[in-house]
């Protein structure tokens, strides 16, 4: 057992618009900080709306072999044998233990149809789109769009016409009636179960506490409202500026966060290097 009282660092991060450029998905400006984290042996927990298949791709691209949170907290994946104690409550998938904290995807698809009918809003989900249409709307390459369509516990969707905040409130109310929730990301709304990135982050922090047996200092980096739950779950939240240099004020009014000077991965790099030093 490690009886050290010095806190160990654990860092959670969003991907799109944070570690990855919002438009190009480039992470080159963040490479110095990624290398510094590896050298310091600080785990980096990717926390995104992306699917398991997409997260596997990005873990490989970023050279990360740590647990990750997918589909806005709907699922938590831990590499096999990552923790000494087995995760007896998890199922297995492709070398990972899967903890499903959300609602199964087929139920979300059925609920989205019901919500669209009750709100009279043209709600278009990923399940309604072809791989080519997802690629066109997101800017993803076709292979990445195919991975984005392989979902477990989160349905991204958009309203296929102009809309106001009153209609967004109706969406929230109808989702709540179904025991579900709607969150708003950088590109899409998301229909999920009653779980979020914060729920999954708390669960993962408990696993690290059991494994490390010493104090932990947690940091979270995000850029939009759907990052709020895990920004509230960590000790030190960081809000990354968007591509226009602004910040999401709807996040700032709910959490006291450090704000990066630069946008996207450059701002992410700046914040991580400051934290490590």
N, C-alpha and C positions, 0 to 999 in steps of 0.2 A: 504493500500500500504506500502511495506517495503522500507523505505528511507535510509537504511544503505548503506554506501559507501564501506564497506568491501566486496571484491569479494567473491562470493560463488563458490565452486569447483564443476566441472562437469567433469567426467572421461569417456573416450571412450577406449574400448579395443578390439583388435582382439582376437580370441580364439586359433585356432590351432598353436602350436609352441610359443604361447605367454602366455596366461593364462592356456592353456592346454598343456601338454606334447605332442610333435610332434608325437611320436610313440604310447604311451599308453593312451593318453587323460587324464592322471592323473592331478589333480589340488591341491593335498594335500600340496605341498610346498607353495601354495599361501593362505592357510587358515588364517594365522595371519593377512595378509593385508585385506582380505575380511571381517574379523570380525572388524578390525579397521575402515574400510569404513562404515560398518553398524552402528557402535557406533557413528561415526561422522556425520551420515546421509548424506553421499556424494553419489549421484546417480552414478551407474556404468552402462554405456551403452554398451552392447555387440554389436559388429560390425563385421560381418563375412560373408563368402560366404555360410554359412549354410542356410537351408530352415526355413520357419516359424515353421514347426513341430519339426525340430531339435532344433531351438532356444528355443521353449517352454520347451523341455526336459532339456536343459542346464540352463535355468532360474530356473527351479524347483530344479535341482541338486545343483546349486550354491546359492539357496535361494535369488533370485533377482526378484523384482517386479517393474521394470522400463521399459521405452521404449527400443526397440532394433532395430538394422538395420540388415536386412537379405540380402542374395544373392548379396553381394558386392554393396549394396546401391540401389538395384533394388526395394526394398520395405522397408518401415518404419512402425513399429507397436507400438502403444501406448495403454497401458492398459486402459480399459473403465473408464471414470471419473478420470483419472490421473491428467489432467489439468481441472481447473474450467471452463474455456471457452470451449464449445464443438467444435470439429473439423468437421465443417460442410462439408468440402470437402473430407472427408474420407468415405470409406465403412467399414462394420463391419465384423469381423471374430473371432469367439470363444473368446468373451470377450475383443477383441482388436479393435481399429480403425486402418484400413489399408490405408496407403498412398502409392500407386504404382507410383514410380518415374521412373521406367524403362520400358522395352518393354515386352509384354506378352510372356510367355514361348513358346507357339506354333509357334510364329513368329520366335523366335530364333532357334528352331529346323529346320524349313524350310530353314532359312538362312545358318545354318551350313552345310547342304547338298549342297547348292549352292556354298559355299566357298570351300568345299572339291573338288567339281568338277572343279572349276576354277583354283585351286592351284595344282591339282593332288596330294594332300596329303591325306593319310588315317586318317581322323579325326574321332575319336570315342568319342561320347558324352554320358552323363549319360542316355539319352533317348534310346541309342543303347544297353545298358547293362541291365542284369537282376539284381535283388537285390543281388543275390549270387556273381555275378561278381563285383559289387560295393564293397561288403564286402571284397572280396579277394584283391582288388586293394587298398583299403583305410585302411584296418585293423579294420574297424568298425564291431560291432556285427550285426547280420542280422536285428534286429529291428531298429537299428540306420541307417543301409543302406536303409531300407525301407523308413524311414523318409527323408533321403537324396535325394531320387528319387522324392519326392513330391514338385515340383519346381514351382515358380511363374514368375521369371524374370531374370534368370541366367542359362546358360548351361555350366557346367564344361566339358572339353574335353581334350583329349591327342592326340598326333601324334603317330600312331602305327608303327613307325620305327625310326631309327636314323635320326636326322635332324640338320641343321645348322642355324645360325642366319639370313642368307639370306632368308631362308624359313619362319622364324618367321616374317621377314619384309613383305613378301608377304601376310602372314595371316593378319597382321595389315592393309595392303593396301586394301585387298578385303573386310574385315569387314567394313572399312571406306566407301567403295563404297556403302555398304548396309545401311549406317547410323548407324552402330554399332561399338563396340570397343572390342578389345581383351586385357585382362589383364592376368598376369602370377602370379599364387599363388605358395604355397609351393609344391603342388602335381600336380596341373592341370592348364591348360589354362582355361579362362572363357570368354564366349561370352555374352555380355550384351548390353543394350541400351546405349544411351549417358548420362548415369548417373553413379555415383560411390559412394564410401563410403563418400567422401568429400561432395558431393551434399546433401546426406541425413543428414550428420552431421550438415551442415550449417542450414538446415531446422529445425532440432531438437533444435539447439542452439537458433534459433529465437523463438521457442515455449517456451523454458525455460526463455528467456529474458522477454517475454510478461507475463509469470506467476510470475516470481520472482521480477521483477521491481528493479533490482539492478545489479551492475557489476558482470560478471561471468569470472572466470579463467578456461580455458579448458585445459585438458591434454589428450594425446592420446598415447596408447602403441600398437606397432605392430612389426612384424619381417620380412616382405617381401614386394616386390614391389607393390602388390595390396593393401597394407595398406597406400601407399604414399598419396593418395588424402585426407584421413582424418588426417594423420599426418601433412599435410600442412594446414589443416583447423583449427587446435588447436593452443593455445598459447604456449604449452610446449610439443613437441613431444619426445617420448622415443622409442628407438630402442632396442628390446630385442635380445640378442645373440641367435644364433641357437644352436642345440644340440651338434655341434662340437666346440662351443665357438666362432665361427666367426660371422660377421655381413654382411648384404646385402649391398654391396658397391653401388649398383645402387640406393638405397634409400639415402645413405649418401651424394652422390654428388648433390642431389636435395633438401635436407632439413637438417637444422642444428639441430641434435637431440642429446639428452643425450643417452649414451650407457650403458646398464646394465653390471655389472661385471659378473653375472652368467647367464646361459642360461635358456630359458623356464620359467615355473612358479616360479622357485626360483628367477630368475632375475626380474620377474614381481613383486613378493612379496617385494623384496629389493627396487625397484623403488617406489612402492606405499607407503611403510612405510616412506621413505625419504620425499616424497611429503607431506604426512600428518603431518609430524613433522617439 
